[in-house]
Amino acid sequence: MGARDETLANVYATALLDLAFEKGVHAEILAELRAFDQVLEAEPQFASFLNTPNIAREKKKGVVTRVFGPKVSDFTLNFLKVVIDKRRQQVLRPMIREFIAGYHQRMGEMVVKVQTAVPLAEGQRARLTSALKAKFDKEVVLEERVSPRILGGLVLQVGDTRIDGSLRSRLETIGARLEGTRFRSQDYYEDQG
């Protein structure tokens, strides 16, 4: 995404945030945009349909209205239609990300991305949230993602800081240390000949 797209995403997200907070529907819009973003991620054909320039804007708005109209507020539906009218749908996902980040910032919340091999149990989630809240002195919102690839433990992303406590990372570290200490037997045994 280029600087122009980032600016566009920020302008649209900020305008939507301002209006949503002013009207008191910010939490509802947040939930609806998250759900819409999940659809865009899970259905690349739908995202492609929205981004195809040869498809008329009215047709795109009609599909969005039929599919999402009954599930989202008029506020969110009108926002999506404006994005389509202005031909900015290729920047829709960055707009949603900017809206989410701005929402949490305005609410004084810190978003922590958590990657685990299996879903966190409720007790683990509560302890992690409590520990992070104590460390950063902010309300914490966990964005959880399950990735069996990490084998065990967890990986945290707090802003630009990544904390890797995964089993995979630990095993790779041990493997690197072992590789560094390998030796050849002939270096240590005398030739008996």
Backbone bond lengths (Angstrom), bond angles and torsions (degrees), N, CA, C in turn:
res aa  C-N    CA-C-N  psi(-1)  N-CA   C-N-CA  omega(-1)  CA-C   N-CA-C  phi
1 M - - - 1.443 - - 1.521 108.33 -
2 G 1.309 115.69 129.17 1.451 120.38 -178.26 1.521 112.34 -82.71
3 A 1.332 115.25 174.74 1.466 121.13 -178.42 1.524 110.87 -62.49
4 R 1.328 116.70 -36.85 1.475 120.75 179.57 1.535 110.24 -63.32
5 D 1.335 116.15 -44.67 1.469 120.34 179.36 1.524 111.39 -65.05
6 E 1.333 116.75 -39.08 1.464 120.07 177.80 1.518 110.72 -62.27
7 T 1.337 115.78 -41.91 1.457 120.49 178.80 1.523 110.72 -63.94
8 L 1.343 116.60 -45.19 1.462 120.71 178.02 1.523 110.89 -59.55
9 A 1.310 116.32 -47.02 1.468 121.04 -179.52 1.516 110.16 -58.90
10 N 1.326 116.49 -42.93 1.455 121.03 -178.93 1.526 111.46 -67.27
11 V 1.325 117.49 -41.77 1.471 121.42 -179.73 1.526 110.42 -62.20
12 Y 1.321 117.05 -48.51 1.466 120.99 -179.11 1.533 111.00 -65.18
13 A 1.332 116.30 -44.42 1.465 120.24 -178.84 1.520 110.95 -63.42
14 T 1.325 117.22 -42.57 1.462 120.93 -179.61 1.524 111.07 -64.56
15 A 1.325 116.39 -42.73 1.471 119.79 178.40 1.532 110.19 -62.28
16 L 1.320 116.69 -43.39 1.460 120.46 179.30 1.526 111.14 -65.86
17 L 1.319 117.27 -41.60 1.466 121.38 177.75 1.526 111.20 -60.34
18 D 1.335 115.28 -47.73 1.464 119.34 -179.26 1.521 110.94 -57.29
19 L 1.314 116.37 -47.31 1.460 121.13 -178.67 1.530 111.63 -67.80
20 A 1.327 116.77 -42.34 1.469 120.97 -178.94 1.525 111.17 -63.69
21 F 1.338 117.96 -42.03 1.459 120.58 178.15 1.527 110.51 -69.67
22 E 1.320 116.47 -38.69 1.465 120.37 178.74 1.533 111.21 -60.98
23 K 1.336 116.42 -40.41 1.468 121.63 -178.52 1.529 112.51 -85.61
24 G 1.341 117.09 -9.59 1.458 120.52 178.94 1.520 114.19 76.74
25 V 1.331 116.57 22.83 1.473 120.41 -178.94 1.526 111.49 -114.26
26 H 1.321 117.35 19.92 1.461 121.97 -174.11 1.528 113.22 -60.68
27 A 1.330 118.56 -40.87 1.474 120.41 -179.27 1.524 110.58 -67.84
28 E 1.315 116.99 -39.41 1.466 121.55 178.71 1.534 110.82 -64.38
29 I 1.326 116.47 -44.43 1.465 121.13 -179.60 1.525 110.16 -65.06
30 L 1.331 115.67 -40.04 1.467 119.74 177.54 1.528 110.58 -56.64
31 A 1.315 116.88 -49.93 1.471 121.04 -178.89 1.529 111.06 -62.25
32 E 1.316 117.00 -41.63 1.472 120.32 -178.32 1.528 111.82 -68.23
33 L 1.323 116.71 -41.68 1.465 119.42 179.00 1.527 111.59 -67.63
34 R 1.327 116.55 -37.01 1.479 119.11 176.09 1.523 109.87 -61.56
35 A 1.314 117.06 -44.67 1.470 120.83 179.83 1.519 110.36 -63.77
36 F 1.324 117.40 -41.76 1.471 121.17 179.30 1.530 110.38 -63.84
37 D 1.331 116.36 -41.24 1.466 121.07 178.71 1.530 110.95 -63.06
38 Q 1.327 116.82 -38.37 1.466 120.34 177.42 1.528 110.83 -63.09
39 V 1.323 116.84 -37.29 1.472 120.63 176.80 1.531 109.58 -64.82
40 L 1.323 117.09 -44.53 1.469 120.36 179.49 1.528 111.14 -60.83
41 E 1.324 116.44 -37.85 1.464 120.33 179.71 1.527 111.40 -72.05
42 A 1.317 116.41 -41.86 1.473 120.91 -175.66 1.529 112.83 -78.91
43 E 1.315 117.31 -23.99 1.473 121.69 -176.14 1.527 110.48 -122.15
44 P 1.334 117.35 79.91 1.471 119.24 -178.40 1.529 113.28 -60.54
45 Q 1.341 117.27 -26.45 1.466 119.59 178.66 1.529 110.09 -65.98
46 F 1.326 116.06 -38.08 1.464 119.43 178.59 1.524 110.48 -66.68
47 A 1.331 116.51 -43.88 1.468 120.86 177.86 1.519 109.77 -60.77
48 S 1.310 117.10 -40.91 1.464 121.84 178.67 1.528 110.72 -64.33
49 F 1.339 116.21 -41.74 1.469 121.10 176.83 1.524 110.41 -56.77
50 L 1.333 116.62 -46.90 1.465 120.26 -179.39 1.528 112.15 -64.70
51 N 1.327 116.52 -34.55 1.463 120.75 -175.30 1.521 114.56 -87.20
52 T 1.325 117.64 -9.73 1.465 120.56 -177.80 1.524 109.71 -73.07
53 P 1.339 117.18 118.65 1.472 119.76 -175.86 1.536 113.82 -69.11
54 N 1.323 118.55 -23.37 1.464 121.15 -176.27 1.523 113.81 -79.50
55 I 1.307 117.29 -7.20 1.464 120.70 178.59 1.528 107.77 -93.20
56 A 1.318 115.72 129.70 1.467 121.52 -176.36 1.531 111.22 -59.64
57 R 1.317 114.29 143.96 1.470 120.38 179.31 1.526 111.25 -60.20
58 E 1.332 117.34 -38.89 1.467 120.53 -179.35 1.528 111.24 -62.43
59 K 1.333 115.85 -37.77 1.468 120.04 178.70 1.536 109.83 -65.93
60 K 1.327 116.75 -43.46 1.470 121.11 179.02 1.526 110.49 -62.18
61 K 1.322 116.14 -46.30 1.472 119.77 -179.95 1.527 110.62 -63.85
62 G 1.338 116.55 -36.18 1.463 120.12 178.13 1.525 111.82 -63.07
63 V 1.328 116.07 -43.36 1.469 120.35 179.06 1.529 110.05 -65.29
64 V 1.318 117.11 -45.52 1.463 120.94 179.69 1.533 109.96 -60.61
65 T 1.318 116.68 -41.81 1.471 120.42 179.90 1.529 111.15 -65.12
66 R 1.341 116.98 -45.76 1.468 120.09 -179.38 1.525 111.92 -64.57
67 V 1.326 116.72 -44.08 1.468 120.52 -174.87 1.530 111.87 -78.84
68 F 1.329 117.66 -44.18 1.464 120.38 -172.13 1.520 113.78 -105.18
69 G 1.329 118.12 -18.79 1.463 121.78 -177.90 1.515 114.21 -49.08
70 P 1.351 117.74 -48.43 1.461 118.39 -179.73 1.542 113.89 -71.67
71 K 1.338 117.45 -13.48 1.467 120.45 -173.20 1.525 114.04 -105.33
72 V 1.324 117.37 -15.51 1.463 120.18 -177.58 1.527 109.85 -124.42
73 S 1.305 115.19 162.68 1.466 120.79 178.52 1.526 109.92 -70.50
74 D 1.325 114.74 160.63 1.472 119.74 175.87 1.521 110.05 -60.04
75 F 1.316 116.33 -32.97 1.461 122.50 -179.95 1.539 110.27 -58.62
76 T 1.333 115.70 -51.53 1.474 120.65 -179.72 1.521 110.50 -67.70
77 L 1.322 117.34 -42.59 1.460 121.41 179.63 1.528 110.59 -59.73
78 N 1.323 116.95 -44.03 1.473 120.10 179.08 1.524 111.28 -64.72
79 F 1.324 117.08 -37.84 1.463 120.39 176.67 1.529 110.26 -60.07
80 L 1.332 116.67 -47.36 1.468 120.51 -179.88 1.523 111.21 -61.12
81 K 1.323 116.85 -39.07 1.471 120.75 178.80 1.525 111.54 -66.04
82 V 1.334 116.71 -39.93 1.469 120.30 177.55 1.524 110.00 -62.46
83 V 1.332 116.69 -43.34 1.467 121.16 179.02 1.533 110.02 -59.01
84 I 1.328 116.84 -42.16 1.469 120.85 178.90 1.527 110.31 -68.60
85 D 1.345 117.81 -44.81 1.472 121.39 178.99 1.524 111.82 -57.31
86 K 1.332 115.72 -38.65 1.467 120.56 -178.17 1.533 112.17 -86.22
87 R 1.335 115.61 2.48 1.476 122.30 -179.07 1.530 112.08 55.59
88 R 1.318 115.84 47.21 1.466 121.80 -179.72 1.523 111.34 -114.81
89 Q 1.335 118.27 14.11 1.460 120.49 -174.89 1.529 113.35 -64.44
90 Q 1.328 119.07 -21.57 1.464 119.97 176.84 1.528 111.05 -68.57
91 V 1.333 117.27 -15.06 1.459 121.97 179.29 1.540 110.21 -108.52
92 L 1.319 116.89 11.95 1.459 120.99 -176.07 1.528 112.81 -62.72
93 R 1.323 117.41 -46.05 1.475 119.09 -179.54 1.531 111.24 -63.78
94 P 1.338 119.39 -44.37 1.475 117.76 174.30 1.534 112.61 -61.19
95 M 1.340 117.64 -34.06 1.469 120.41 176.49 1.531 109.72 -61.07
96 I 1.324 115.38 -44.26 1.465 120.11 -179.12 1.529 110.02 -64.18
97 R 1.339 117.39 -43.87 1.472 120.57 178.16 1.531 111.05 -60.58
98 E 1.340 116.22 -41.77 1.466 120.42 178.40 1.523 110.84 -65.26
99 F 1.331 116.60 -39.28 1.467 120.49 178.18 1.528 109.81 -61.90
100 I 1.328 116.60 -46.95 1.469 121.40 -178.77 1.530 110.57 -61.33
101 A 1.327 116.12 -46.50 1.473 119.82 179.89 1.530 110.54 -62.87
102 G 1.328 116.64 -43.66 1.463 120.77 179.33 1.516 112.49 -64.98
103 Y 1.323 116.11 -37.70 1.465 121.16 177.81 1.528 109.91 -59.82
104 H 1.323 116.05 -51.19 1.470 119.88 -178.18 1.525 111.65 -64.21
105 Q 1.313 116.40 -36.48 1.461 119.93 178.50 1.530 110.11 -64.42
106 R 1.323 116.72 -45.32 1.469 120.41 179.79 1.527 112.01 -65.97
107 M 1.312 116.47 -29.57 1.465 120.52 179.53 1.533 111.70 -84.99
108 G 1.351 117.31 -2.53 1.464 121.22 -179.56 1.518 112.44 72.80
109 E 1.313 115.89 27.08 1.468 121.34 -177.78 1.523 110.75 -105.22
110 M 1.319 114.73 148.44 1.452 121.00 176.02 1.526 108.06 -109.80
111 V 1.334 116.13 127.95 1.456 120.97 179.39 1.521 108.82 -91.61
112 V 1.327 115.32 126.94 1.455 121.23 177.55 1.526 107.21 -119.51
113 K 1.323 115.72 121.32 1.460 120.09 177.39 1.519 108.37 -85.84
114 V 1.315 115.42 128.10 1.456 121.71 -176.99 1.517 108.82 -121.17
115 Q 1.317 115.68 126.63 1.463 121.33 177.74 1.526 107.56 -116.42
116 T 1.328 115.93 124.74 1.464 121.20 -179.82 1.522 109.51 -131.93
117 A 1.326 115.89 161.05 1.464 120.72 179.32 1.531 110.77 -73.70
118 V 1.318 116.35 -33.34 1.471 122.81 177.71 1.525 107.54 -133.16
119 P 1.330 117.56 157.92 1.469 118.63 -179.91 1.528 111.81 -57.98
120 L 1.330 115.42 143.54 1.463 120.39 177.53 1.519 110.08 -67.99
121 A 1.324 116.12 139.85 1.460 121.01 172.27 1.531 107.22 -75.74
122 E 1.309 116.99 158.53 1.466 120.82 -176.91 1.530 111.54 -57.04
123 G 1.340 117.36 -41.49 1.466 120.88 178.65 1.519 112.27 -63.35
124 Q 1.328 116.71 -41.73 1.470 120.79 178.33 1.527 110.43 -63.98
125 R 1.317 115.68 -43.05 1.461 120.86 179.94 1.533 110.12 -60.86
126 A 1.319 116.40 -44.45 1.468 121.07 -179.14 1.535 111.13 -64.36
127 R 1.342 117.04 -43.91 1.471 120.35 179.34 1.528 111.05 -64.60
128 L 1.324 116.63 -42.33 1.462 120.41 -179.84 1.528 110.45 -64.61
129 T 1.317 116.63 -45.89 1.462 120.73 178.99 1.520 110.78 -60.84
130 S 1.320 116.77 -43.39 1.464 121.85 -179.85 1.529 110.89 -63.41
131 A 1.326 116.99 -44.81 1.471 120.85 -179.56 1.531 110.97 -64.38
132 L 1.331 117.07 -42.03 1.463 120.20 179.84 1.525 111.35 -68.52
133 K 1.320 116.12 -38.40 1.465 120.45 178.22 1.525 109.96 -62.76
134 A 1.340 117.12 -42.29 1.465 121.33 178.65 1.527 110.96 -65.58
135 K 1.322 116.97 -40.65 1.473 120.90 -177.62 1.528 112.03 -68.46
136 F 1.339 116.88 -44.36 1.465 120.54 -173.19 1.530 113.59 -101.42
137 D 1.329 117.28 -6.12 1.455 122.58 179.88 1.533 112.04 53.26
138 K 1.333 115.25 45.00 1.462 122.35 177.42 1.511 108.56 -143.49
139 E 1.321 114.95 157.61 1.460 118.78 170.60 1.526 107.37 -66.27
140 V 1.308 116.82 140.34 1.460 121.22 -174.78 1.527 109.65 -116.37
141 V 1.317 114.63 134.15 1.460 121.77 174.10 1.531 106.43 -116.45
142 L 1.322 116.88 120.51 1.459 120.79 179.50 1.521 109.97 -89.95
143 E 1.310 115.83 131.14 1.462 121.79 169.98 1.522 105.42 -108.00
144 E 1.315 115.58 104.99 1.460 120.63 -172.94 1.524 111.85 -94.57
145 R 1.318 114.35 141.85 1.464 121.13 175.07 1.519 108.00 -140.22
146 V 1.325 115.65 132.62 1.464 120.66 178.67 1.521 108.27 -94.61
147 S 1.327 115.82 129.29 1.457 122.31 179.63 1.532 108.38 -140.65
148 P 1.345 117.79 95.83 1.473 120.23 -178.77 1.524 112.48 -56.70
149 R 1.313 117.51 -18.52 1.467 122.73 -178.59 1.531 112.38 -59.76
150 I 1.337 117.48 -27.58 1.473 118.72 -177.35 1.526 112.40 -81.63
151 L 1.322 117.87 -5.78 1.461 126.03 173.92 1.526 114.91 72.42
152 G 1.298 118.83 -43.76 1.461 122.75 -178.76 1.510 109.19 -176.84
153 G 1.315 117.32 174.44 1.459 120.39 -178.17 1.508 110.21 74.19
154 L 1.350 115.74 -153.63 1.457 119.18 179.20 1.517 111.15 -153.86
155 V 1.328 114.26 160.98 1.457 122.40 174.96 1.523 106.22 -124.21
156 L 1.336 116.13 126.76 1.463 121.39 179.23 1.517 109.79 -109.72
157 Q 1.318 115.36 142.59 1.465 121.38 173.71 1.522 106.19 -125.41
158 V 1.332 115.92 112.74 1.459 122.30 178.55 1.518 106.70 -117.53
159 G 1.322 116.57 100.66 1.464 119.80 -175.25 1.517 109.16 62.93
160 D 1.326 116.32 -122.39 1.464 120.99 179.53 1.525 112.68 -92.83
161 T 1.329 117.30 -1.17 1.464 121.45 -176.96 1.519 110.47 -95.99
162 R 1.316 115.22 129.36 1.466 121.17 179.09 1.525 107.92 -114.36
163 I 1.330 115.47 128.56 1.456 121.45 178.01 1.513 107.15 -116.50
164 D 1.328 116.01 111.72 1.461 120.92 -174.50 1.522 110.14 -103.85
165 G 1.317 115.90 102.44 1.455 121.77 176.78 1.513 110.47 -112.20
166 S 1.335 115.67 30.51 1.462 119.37 -177.36 1.519 111.17 -81.81
167 L 1.302 116.03 152.06 1.454 122.21 176.43 1.522 110.09 -62.67
168 R 1.314 116.80 -39.17 1.468 120.67 178.72 1.531 110.86 -57.54
169 S 1.323 116.60 -45.63 1.462 121.11 179.99 1.529 110.98 -63.30
170 R 1.320 115.62 -42.47 1.473 119.43 179.44 1.530 110.96 -63.41
171 L 1.325 116.36 -42.95 1.468 119.85 178.96 1.526 111.41 -64.32
172 E 1.337 116.60 -39.22 1.465 119.56 177.70 1.521 110.88 -64.34
173 T 1.326 117.91 -38.23 1.459 121.91 178.05 1.529 110.78 -64.56
174 I 1.328 116.25 -45.14 1.465 120.50 178.15 1.524 110.04 -62.54
175 G 1.322 116.83 -42.55 1.467 120.77 178.84 1.518 111.65 -60.85
176 A 1.335 116.74 -41.41 1.467 120.63 179.20 1.526 110.95 -65.10
177 R 1.329 116.34 -39.26 1.472 119.56 178.00 1.521 110.89 -65.43
178 L 1.319 116.57 -43.34 1.466 120.20 178.58 1.526 110.53 -62.73
179 E 1.306 116.42 -41.47 1.462 120.72 179.46 1.530 109.88 -60.63
180 G 1.324 116.86 -38.40 1.455 121.48 -179.64 1.513 113.47 -70.70
181 T 1.323 117.97 -21.68 1.461 120.24 -178.23 1.518 112.58 -105.35
182 R 1.293 117.24 5.71 1.470 118.95 178.22 1.518 110.46 -62.47
183 F 1.258 114.26 147.91 1.457 118.31 177.77 1.521 108.32 -140.29
184 R 1.287 113.56 161.50 1.463 118.82 177.78 1.522 107.44 -98.22
185 S 1.303 116.23 136.99 1.466 120.17 -176.57 1.527 111.52 -59.91
186 Q 1.316 118.75 -33.28 1.465 119.61 -177.90 1.526 111.90 -67.28
187 D 1.346 118.22 -17.87 1.452 120.20 177.06 1.535 111.60 -72.52
188 Y 1.328 117.03 -17.43 1.440 120.49 -173.18 1.529 115.02 -117.60
189 Y 1.291 117.44 -11.01 1.470 119.97 -179.05 1.524 108.81 -113.17
190 E 1.304 113.69 137.21 1.462 118.74 178.35 1.506 110.01 -78.45
191 D 1.257 115.99 148.65 1.468 120.43 175.95 1.526 108.39 -74.44
192 Q 1.313 116.63 123.83 1.465 121.76 -175.47 1.520 111.27 -84.33
193 G 1.256 120.65 5.96 1.464 123.19 -174.79 1.433 116.30 -88.44
